[in-house]
Amino acid sequence: MNNLKKKKRKIISVPIIFFLFVYPSKIYPSPHQKINIKYCYDGDTCTTFKGEKIRLACIDTPELKGPKANPQKAKEAKEFLNNLIANEEVYIRLITKDKYGRTVGELFKNGANIQKLIVENGYGKIYEKYSHQCDWSR
């Protein structure tokens, strides 16, 4: 009788395990929201097709203008980000609003953390003051 129970458990567990790995979003809804990025103004600020300004959390990229500007590096960061997510649907983990009214959030595309990619590829650095907001940057 024990062998029969073990066989039944194995038969039942295989489909359940398959379902958990193939359809995880059906069981555990994502805490992230879908947004559509129109374009990115610089390496850490984008605009959605709805006109919402998005400030990428936990990173800082070179400035295009101003006293601390580094236009060449800033253009490279902007181009990198636009190539990744402009005209694309991405997911955002909302964090807060900044003093300029922009939505601050962590962006993801195909499961990849966009901020982390920017830092890993040398287009930006971790913004130490706000690094506590993102698990990967602590």
N, C-alpha and C positions, 0 to 999 in steps of 0.2 A: 504494500500500500504506500509506503514511503517513496519508493521509486516513481510511482505514478504521480504523486504530488510534485516531486522534483521536476519531472518532465513537463507538467502543466505550467509550473513556474517559469521554466526556460522558454516555453512556447509563448507565453504571455509577455515576458520581459523583453524579448527581441523587438516586437513591434513598438512597444512603449519607448524603448531606448531610441529606435529609429525616429519616431515621431518627435522626441525631445530635441534631437540634433538637427533634423531637417526643418522643423517648424517651430523654432524657439520663440519667434515673435508672436505666435498664436497663443502661447502659454504665458509668456512674460512680456507684456506690452512694453515697448521702448519708452523711456522717460524723455526721449528726444522728440523734437518737432521737425517736420519737414519744412524747408524753405527753399525758395528758388533764387539763386544769386544772379543778379543782372551783370554786375561788374565790380571790380575792386579798385578803389581809389588809390590805395597804396598797399604795402605789404601786410597791413593789419587792420584795414577798414574796408568793408564791402557794403554794397547796396543791393537790396532785394528788388524783384520786379514790382513789389508793392510800395517801394520807396523807403522801406525801413533801413536805417543805418545800423550795421553790425560791426562792433569792435571785437576783434579776436582776443579772447581772454588769455592771460598769462604770458604773452610774448610782446616784444617790442621790435620793430623793424626800423631801418634808417628812414629819416625824414626827407621828404621831397623839397620842402621849403623851410625857411627860418634860419636862425643863427647856428643851429646844430645840424643843418642839412648836409646830406651826402647824396646828391642827386643821382649819381651813377649807381651806387649800391641800392638806393631806394627804387629806382626803375627796375633793377634786376629782381628785387623782392616782389614788386608789383606784378611784373611779368610772370614770375613763377606762380604766384597766387592766382592770377587770372587764368593761366593755362590749366591750373588744377580745378577751379570751381566756377569760373564765369560761364553763364548760360547753363548752369547745372543745378540739379536738385541735390541738396545736401541736408544733413541733419544738424540740429543745433541743440546743445544743452544750455538752456538759459541760466544765467548767473545773476545779473543785475542790470541796472541802467547806470550809465556814467554821468558825470556832471554836464556833459554836452547833450544828454538825452538819447544817446545811442544805446542800443541793446548790446550788452556784453555777454558773449557766449563762447562756447567751445564747439567748433565745427568738425563734422565727420563726413567722409565720403567713402563709400564701399568699406566701412568699418575702420578706415584709417583716420587717425587724429591729424587734422590739417595743421594745427599749431606745432605739433611735434615734428611733422615733416619739414616745416619751415625752419625750425631750429636745427634739425639734423642735417639739412642741406646747406646750412650756413647763411640763410637769408634773414635771419633774425636771432634774437637771444631771449632767454627766459627773463621776464620782467619780475625781478626778485620781490618787489613790493607787493605784487599780486599773485605770486606763484602758489600761494596756499589755496587758490581757487580751483586748481587743476591737479588731479592726483599724479599725473606723469611728471609734473614740473617741480615737485617738492624736493 
